Amino acid sequence: MGLAEIQITGKLRNIFLSVLSRESIELLPETSASDVEEWDSLNQIKIILACEKKFKVKLKARDINNLENVGAFINLLIKINAKI
């Protein structure tokens, strides 16, 4: 795991904890909504909005549609941050 991936994963973890109102969560690249009870469609939107705010990016609809698991979030944020 590279430094950018570690930093993004840490920030994502905090976002997930806040949005899902949990005290702890294990986020692995393969973790998806089906693995986390509170991760429903409404919380997916909240997670996306929180990511946009935290990382100061605007996610495109086509990118959002591909966010099937934590790894997809990490990869997208690394890709977007590389452009900034």
N, CA, C and O atoms as CSV, one atom per row, in Angstrom:
chain,resi,resn,atom,element,x,y,z
A,1,MET,N,N,0.845,-1.176,0.000
A,1,MET,CA,C,0.000,0.000,0.000
A,1,MET,C,C,0.889,1.237,0.000
A,1,MET,O,O,1.759,1.383,0.859
A,2,GLY,N,N,0.669,2.128,-0.967
A,2,GLY,CA,C,1.438,3.357,-1.032
A,2,GLY,C,C,0.931,4.395,-0.043
A,2,GLY,O,O,-0.137,4.239,0.548
A,3,LEU,N,N,1.707,5.447,0.128
A,3,LEU,CA,C,1.361,6.495,1.080
A,3,LEU,C,C,0.012,7.129,0.764
A,3,LEU,O,O,-0.796,7.346,1.667
A,4,ALA,N,N,-0.239,7.427,-0.499
A,4,ALA,CA,C,-1.515,8.038,-0.883
A,4,ALA,C,C,-2.678,7.115,-0.525
A,4,ALA,O,O,-3.706,7.569,-0.022
A,5,GLU,N,N,-2.515,5.837,-0.784
A,5,GLU,CA,C,-3.573,4.869,-0.487
A,5,GLU,C,C,-3.823,4.777,1.024
A,5,GLU,O,O,-4.970,4.687,1.463
A,6,ILE,N,N,-2.760,4.799,1.803
A,6,ILE,CA,C,-2.895,4.749,3.266
A,6,ILE,C,C,-3.622,5.995,3.769
A,6,ILE,O,O,-4.522,5.896,4.604
A,7,GLN,N,N,-3.235,7.162,3.265
A,7,GLN,CA,C,-3.873,8.412,3.687
A,7,GLN,C,C,-5.342,8.441,3.293
A,7,GLN,O,O,-6.190,8.826,4.098
A,8,ILE,N,N,-5.646,8.049,2.093
A,8,ILE,CA,C,-7.028,8.034,1.618
A,8,ILE,C,C,-7.849,7.030,2.417
A,8,ILE,O,O,-8.985,7.322,2.793
A,9,THR,N,N,-7.295,5.857,2.680
A,9,THR,CA,C,-8.012,4.844,3.446
A,9,THR,C,C,-8.336,5.350,4.847
A,9,THR,O,O,-9.436,5.115,5.347
A,10,GLY,N,N,-7.406,6.033,5.481
A,10,GLY,CA,C,-7.645,6.597,6.809
A,10,GLY,C,C,-8.761,7.625,6.803
A,10,GLY,O,O,-9.623,7.626,7.682
A,11,LYS,N,N,-8.739,8.501,5.808
A,11,LYS,CA,C,-9.791,9.516,5.695
A,11,LYS,C,C,-11.139,8.878,5.371
A,11,LYS,O,O,-12.170,9.283,5.906
A,12,LEU,N,N,-11.122,7.874,4.489
A,12,LEU,CA,C,-12.359,7.164,4.156
A,12,LEU,C,C,-12.937,6.470,5.385
A,12,LEU,O,O,-14.149,6.485,5.601
A,13,ARG,N,N,-12.077,5.868,6.180
A,13,ARG,CA,C,-12.518,5.192,7.397
A,13,ARG,C,C,-13.264,6.178,8.297
A,13,ARG,O,O,-14.329,5.859,8.826
A,14,ASN,N,N,-12.704,7.369,8.466
A,14,ASN,CA,C,-13.359,8.388,9.291
A,14,ASN,C,C,-14.705,8.806,8.709
A,14,ASN,O,O,-15.661,9.031,9.452
A,15,ILE,N,N,-14.782,8.911,7.400
A,15,ILE,CA,C,-16.040,9.260,6.739
A,15,ILE,C,C,-17.070,8.168,6.988
A,15,ILE,O,O,-18.209,8.455,7.357
A,16,PHE,N,N,-16.673,6.920,6.787
A,16,PHE,CA,C,-17.598,5.801,6.996
A,16,PHE,C,C,-18.071,5.741,8.444
A,16,PHE,O,O,-19.256,5.529,8.700
A,17,LEU,N,N,-17.153,5.927,9.392
A,17,LEU,CA,C,-17.531,5.906,10.808
A,17,LEU,C,C,-18.561,6.985,11.107
A,17,LEU,O,O,-19.542,6.737,11.808
A,18,SER,N,N,-18.339,8.169,10.582
A,18,SER,CA,C,-19.244,9.286,10.823
A,18,SER,C,C,-20.599,9.067,10.167
A,18,SER,O,O,-21.633,9.180,10.825
A,19,VAL,N,N,-20.601,8.759,8.888
A,19,VAL,CA,C,-21.854,8.603,8.139
A,19,VAL,C,C,-22.667,7.423,8.664
A,19,VAL,O,O,-23.890,7.510,8.779
A,20,LEU,N,N,-21.994,6.330,8.980
A,20,LEU,CA,C,-22.695,5.123,9.398
A,20,LEU,C,C,-22.940,5.075,10.909
A,20,LEU,O,O,-23.510,4.112,11.421
A,21,SER,N,N,-22.508,6.118,11.614
A,21,SER,CA,C,-22.677,6.209,13.074
A,21,SER,C,C,-22.162,4.958,13.786
A,21,SER,O,O,-22.849,4.354,14.611
A,22,ARG,N,N,-20.941,4.598,13.439
A,22,ARG,CA,C,-20.311,3.418,14.056
A,22,ARG,C,C,-19.078,3.848,14.822
A,22,ARG,O,O,-18.461,4.866,14.509
A,23,GLU,N,N,-18.727,3.070,15.821
A,23,GLU,CA,C,-17.521,3.344,16.597
A,23,GLU,C,C,-16.290,2.694,15.978
A,23,GLU,O,O,-15.167,3.157,16.174
A,24,SER,N,N,-16.511,1.620,15.232
A,24,SER,CA,C,-15.392,0.959,14.570
A,24,SER,C,C,-15.885,0.306,13.281
A,24,SER,O,O,-17.056,-0.045,13.136
A,25,ILE,N,N,-14.953,0.161,12.366
A,25,ILE,CA,C,-15.264,-0.501,11.100
A,25,ILE,C,C,-13.950,-0.948,10.475
A,25,ILE,O,O,-12.951,-0.230,10.523
A,26,GLU,N,N,-13.961,-2.128,9.896
A,26,GLU,CA,C,-12.789,-2.600,9.171
A,26,GLU,C,C,-13.065,-2.416,7.689
A,26,GLU,O,O,-13.956,-3.054,7.127
A,27,LEU,N,N,-12.300,-1.548,7.069
A,27,LEU,CA,C,-12.474,-1.293,5.642
A,27,LEU,C,C,-11.358,-1.981,4.869
A,27,LEU,O,O,-10.193,-1.591,4.945
A,28,LEU,N,N,-11.729,-2.985,4.145
A,28,LEU,CA,C,-10.816,-3.660,3.231
A,28,LEU,C,C,-11.206,-3.266,1.815
A,28,LEU,O,O,-12.346,-2.859,1.592
A,29,PRO,N,N,-10.306,-3.373,0.859
A,29,PRO,CA,C,-10.656,-3.001,-0.509
A,29,PRO,C,C,-11.912,-3.712,-1.025
A,29,PRO,O,O,-12.663,-3.144,-1.819
A,30,GLU,N,N,-12.141,-4.946,-0.581
A,30,GLU,CA,C,-13.300,-5.694,-1.070
A,30,GLU,C,C,-14.578,-5.446,-0.258
A,30,GLU,O,O,-15.628,-5.996,-0.592
A,31,THR,N,N,-14.510,-4.630,0.799
A,31,THR,CA,C,-15.699,-4.335,1.601
A,31,THR,C,C,-16.720,-3.585,0.750
A,31,THR,O,O,-16.403,-2.575,0.121
A,32,SER,N,N,-17.948,-4.097,0.743
A,32,SER,CA,C,-19.016,-3.458,-0.040
A,32,SER,C,C,-20.239,-3.237,0.846
A,32,SER,O,O,-20.257,-3.627,2.014
A,33,ALA,N,N,-21.245,-2.613,0.279
A,33,ALA,CA,C,-22.468,-2.315,1.024
A,33,ALA,C,C,-23.113,-3.580,1.566
A,33,ALA,O,O,-23.733,-3.541,2.629
A,34,SER,N,N,-22.987,-4.676,0.879
A,34,SER,CA,C,-23.598,-5.917,1.350
A,34,SER,C,C,-22.899,-6.458,2.606
A,34,SER,O,O,-23.441,-7.323,3.294
A,35,ASP,N,N,-21.696,-5.949,2.902
A,35,ASP,CA,C,-20.948,-6.386,4.085
A,35,ASP,C,C,-21.238,-5.539,5.326
A,35,ASP,O,O,-20.931,-5.947,6.446
A,36,VAL,N,N,-21.835,-4.355,5.122
A,36,VAL,CA,C,-22.049,-3.405,6.218
A,36,VAL,C,C,-23.533,-3.045,6.256
A,36,VAL,O,O,-24.055,-2.416,5.336
A,37,GLU,N,N,-24.195,-3.448,7.323
A,37,GLU,CA,C,-25.647,-3.292,7.424
A,37,GLU,C,C,-26.117,-1.852,7.201
A,37,GLU,O,O,-27.113,-1.626,6.514
A,38,GLU,N,N,-25.419,-0.894,7.768
A,38,GLU,CA,C,-25.848,0.507,7.680
A,38,GLU,C,C,-25.552,1.166,6.327
A,38,GLU,O,O,-26.026,2.272,6.068
A,39,TRP,N,N,-24.791,0.515,5.480
A,39,TRP,CA,C,-24.383,1.099,4.195
A,39,TRP,C,C,-25.481,0.855,3.166
A,39,TRP,O,O,-25.390,-0.052,2.338
A,40,ASP,N,N,-26.515,1.680,3.235
A,40,ASP,CA,C,-27.627,1.584,2.295
A,40,ASP,C,C,-27.491,2.669,1.230
A,40,ASP,O,O,-26.488,3.381,1.196
A,41,SER,N,N,-28.486,2.798,0.367
A,41,SER,CA,C,-28.392,3.755,-0.746
A,41,SER,C,C,-28.324,5.207,-0.261
A,41,SER,O,O,-27.611,6.020,-0.851
A,42,LEU,N,N,-29.053,5.538,0.798
A,42,LEU,CA,C,-28.995,6.901,1.333
A,42,LEU,C,C,-27.612,7.186,1.911
A,42,LEU,O,O,-27.045,8.253,1.674
A,43,ASN,N,N,-27.075,6.240,2.664
A,43,ASN,CA,C,-25.740,6.440,3.222
A,43,ASN,C,C,-24.666,6.429,2.141
A,43,ASN,O,O,-23.618,7.051,2.313
A,44,GLN,N,N,-24.902,5.742,1.043
A,44,GLN,CA,C,-23.967,5.790,-0.094
A,44,GLN,C,C,-23.858,7.229,-0.597
A,44,GLN,O,O,-22.760,7.719,-0.863
A,45,ILE,N,N,-24.989,7.892,-0.723
A,45,ILE,CA,C,-24.992,9.293,-1.170
A,45,ILE,C,C,-24.268,10.168,-0.162
A,45,ILE,O,O,-23.480,11.035,-0.540
A,46,LYS,N,N,-24.532,9.945,1.122
A,46,LYS,CA,C,-23.864,10.726,2.170
A,46,LYS,C,C,-22.357,10.492,2.152
A,46,LYS,O,O,-21.582,11.428,2.348
A,47,ILE,N,N,-21.942,9.262,1.920
A,47,ILE,CA,C,-20.509,8.943,1.842
A,47,ILE,C,C,-19.878,9.673,0.655
A,47,ILE,O,O,-18.795,10.246,0.776
A,48,ILE,N,N,-20.553,9.650,-0.478
A,48,ILE,CA,C,-20.036,10.324,-1.673
A,48,ILE,C,C,-19.918,11.824,-1.427
A,48,ILE,O,O,-18.896,12.427,-1.755
A,49,LEU,N,N,-20.953,12.429,-0.854
A,49,LEU,CA,C,-20.916,13.871,-0.567
A,49,LEU,C,C,-19.809,14.205,0.431
A,49,LEU,O,O,-19.123,15.215,0.277
A,50,ALA,N,N,-19.633,13.372,1.442
A,50,ALA,CA,C,-18.575,13.593,2.431
A,50,ALA,C,C,-17.195,13.461,1.786
A,50,ALA,O,O,-16.278,14.207,2.127
A,51,CYS,N,N,-17.046,12.517,0.858
A,51,CYS,CA,C,-15.779,12.366,0.129
A,51,CYS,C,C,-15.482,13.608,-0.699
A,51,CYS,O,O,-14.355,14.102,-0.714
A,52,GLU,N,N,-16.501,14.105,-1.387
A,52,GLU,CA,C,-16.305,15.307,-2.195
A,52,GLU,C,C,-15.839,16.473,-1.330
A,52,GLU,O,O,-14.956,17.233,-1.726
A,53,LYS,N,N,-16.430,16.609,-0.160
A,53,LYS,CA,C,-16.067,17.703,0.742
A,53,LYS,C,C,-14.677,17.492,1.324
A,53,LYS,O,O,-13.857,18.409,1.309
A,54,LYS,N,N,-14.404,16.307,1.834
A,54,LYS,CA,C,-13.131,16.012,2.500
A,54,LYS,C,C,-11.951,16.096,1.539
A,54,LYS,O,O,-10.898,16.632,1.886
A,55,PHE,N,N,-12.127,15.565,0.332
A,55,PHE,CA,C,-11.033,15.513,-0.630
A,55,PHE,C,C,-11.059,16.684,-1.612
A,55,PHE,O,O,-10.205,16.793,-2.491
A,56,LYS,N,N,-12.058,17.561,-1.445
A,56,LYS,CA,C,-12.182,18.758,-2.300
A,56,LYS,C,C,-12.184,18.400,-3.781
A,56,LYS,O,O,-11.428,18.952,-4.580
A,57,VAL,N,N,-13.073,17.444,-4.123
A,57,VAL,CA,C,-13.219,17.000,-5.507
A,57,VAL,C,C,-14.700,16.974,-5.863
A,57,VAL,O,O,-15.562,17.020,-4.985
A,58,LYS,N,N,-14.980,16.901,-7.139
A,58,LYS,CA,C,-16.344,16.719,-7.630
A,58,LYS,C,C,-16.350,15.410,-8.403
A,58,LYS,O,O,-15.688,15.279,-9.432
A,59,LEU,N,N,-17.102,14.449,-7.896
A,59,LEU,CA,C,-17.155,13.135,-8.549
A,59,LEU,C,C,-18.182,13.161,-9.673
A,59,LEU,O,O,-19.266,13.726,-9.525
A,60,LYS,N,N,-17.835,12.552,-10.781
A,60,LYS,CA,C,-18.718,12.500,-11.944
A,60,LYS,C,C,-19.666,11.312,-11.809
A,60,LYS,O,O,-19.328,10.305,-11.187
A,61,ALA,N,N,-20.835,11.435,-12.387
A,61,ALA,CA,C,-21.863,10.394,-12.296
A,61,ALA,C,C,-21.337,9.051,-12.784
A,61,ALA,O,O,-21.616,8.022,-12.167
A,62,ARG,N,N,-20.592,9.041,-13.866
A,62,ARG,CA,C,-20.092,7.764,-14.392
A,62,ARG,C,C,-19.106,7.123,-13.428
A,62,ARG,O,O,-19.026,5.897,-13.357
A,63,ASP,N,N,-18.351,7.934,-12.682
A,63,ASP,CA,C,-17.430,7.391,-11.687
A,63,ASP,C,C,-18.192,6.870,-10.471
A,63,ASP,O,O,-17.862,5.815,-9.929
A,64,ILE,N,N,-19.201,7.608,-10.050
A,64,ILE,CA,C,-20.001,7.217,-8.890
A,64,ILE,C,C,-20.683,5.874,-9.134
A,64,ILE,O,O,-20.787,5.055,-8.221
A,65,ASN,N,N,-21.141,5.649,-10.347
A,65,ASN,CA,C,-21.819,4.392,-10.675
A,65,ASN,C,C,-20.920,3.168,-10.514
A,65,ASN,O,O,-21.416,2.051,-10.370
A,66,ASN,N,N,-19.616,3.367,-10.538
A,66,ASN,CA,C,-18.670,2.253,-10.425
A,66,ASN,C,C,-18.145,2.042,-9.009
A,66,ASN,O,O,-17.249,1.224,-8.800
A,67,LEU,N,N,-18.691,2.770,-8.029
A,67,LEU,CA,C,-18.218,2.657,-6.653
A,67,LEU,C,C,-18.916,1.493,-5.951
A,67,LEU,O,O,-19.840,1.690,-5.162
A,68,GLU,N,N,-18.460,0.285,-6.251
A,68,GLU,CA,C,-19.091,-0.929,-5.733
A,68,GLU,C,C,-18.493,-1.396,-4.413
A,68,GLU,O,O,-19.124,-2.161,-3.685
A,69,ASN,N,N,-17.268,-0.939,-4.093
A,69,ASN,CA,C,-16.632,-1.344,-2.847
A,69,ASN,C,C,-15.609,-0.289,-2.429
A,69,ASN,O,O,-15.383,0.692,-3.139
A,70,VAL,N,N,-14.999,-0.507,-1.271
A,70,VAL,CA,C,-14.040,0.455,-0.733
A,70,VAL,C,C,-12.845,0.616,-1.673
A,70,VAL,O,O,-12.343,1.726,-1.852
A,71,GLY,N,N,-12.394,-0.472,-2.267
A,71,GLY,CA,C,-11.275,-0.395,-3.201
A,71,GLY,C,C,-11.557,0.521,-4.375
A,71,GLY,O,O,-10.667,1.236,-4.836
A,72,ALA,N,N,-12.794,0.504,-4.865
A,72,ALA,CA,C,-13.180,1.393,-5.968
A,72,ALA,C,C,-13.134,2.853,-5.525
A,72,ALA,O,O,-12.713,3.723,-6.287
A,73,PHE,N,N,-13.571,3.122,-4.283
A,73,PHE,CA,C,-13.474,4.483,-3.736
A,73,PHE,C,C,-12.015,4.923,-3.688
A,73,PHE,O,O,-11.669,6.015,-4.139
A,74,ILE,N,N,-11.168,4.064,-3.137
A,74,ILE,CA,C,-9.741,4.396,-2.998
A,74,ILE,C,C,-9.117,4.651,-4.358
A,74,ILE,O,O,-8.429,5.654,-4.548
A,75,ASN,N,N,-9.349,3.758,-5.298
A,75,ASN,CA,C,-8.760,3.906,-6.639
A,75,ASN,C,C,-9.223,5.182,-7.322
A,75,ASN,O,O,-8.426,5.876,-7.953
A,76,LEU,N,N,-10.505,5.492,-7.200
A,76,LEU,CA,C,-11.024,6.718,-7.818
A,76,LEU,C,C,-10.396,7.950,-7.180
A,76,LEU,O,O,-9.994,8.874,-7.887
A,77,LEU,N,N,-10.307,7.975,-5.863
A,77,LEU,CA,C,-9.742,9.141,-5.183
A,77,LEU,C,C,-8.257,9.298,-5.487
A,77,LEU,O,O,-7.769,10.422,-5.607
A,78,ILE,N,N,-7.541,8.199,-5.612
A,78,ILE,CA,C,-6.125,8.285,-6.011
A,78,ILE,C,C,-6.038,8.859,-7.421
A,78,ILE,O,O,-5.223,9.743,-7.684
A,79,LYS,N,N,-6.861,8.365,-8.311
A,79,LYS,CA,C,-6.872,8.833,-9.705
A,79,LYS,C,C,-7.188,10.334,-9.776
A,79,LYS,O,O,-6.519,11.081,-10.490
A,80,ILE,N,N,-8.193,10.758,-9.047
A,80,ILE,CA,C,-8.588,12.166,-9.070
A,80,ILE,C,C,-7.525,13.045,-8.425
A,80,ILE,O,O,-7.203,14.111,-8.950
A,81,ASN,N,N,-6.976,12.611,-7.294
A,81,ASN,CA,C,-5.953,13.403,-6.618
A,81,ASN,C,C,-4.700,13.549,-7.463
A,81,ASN,O,O,-3.993,14.552,-7.363
A,82,ALA,N,N,-4.423,12.556,-8.292
A,82,ALA,CA,C,-3.244,12.638,-9.156
A,82,ALA,C,C,-3.394,13.765,-10.171
A,82,ALA,O,O,-2.397,14.294,-10.662
A,83,LYS,N,N,-4.627,14.131,-10.487
A,83,LYS,CA,C,-4.887,15.189,-11.455
A,83,LYS,C,C,-4.861,16.581,-10.817
A,83,LYS,O,O,-4.753,17.584,-11.524
A,84,ILE,N,N,-4.959,16.645,-9.519
A,84,ILE,CA,C,-5.040,17.943,-8.844
A,84,ILE,C,C,-3.674,18.528,-8.631
A,84,ILE,O,O,-3.549,19.620,-8.076
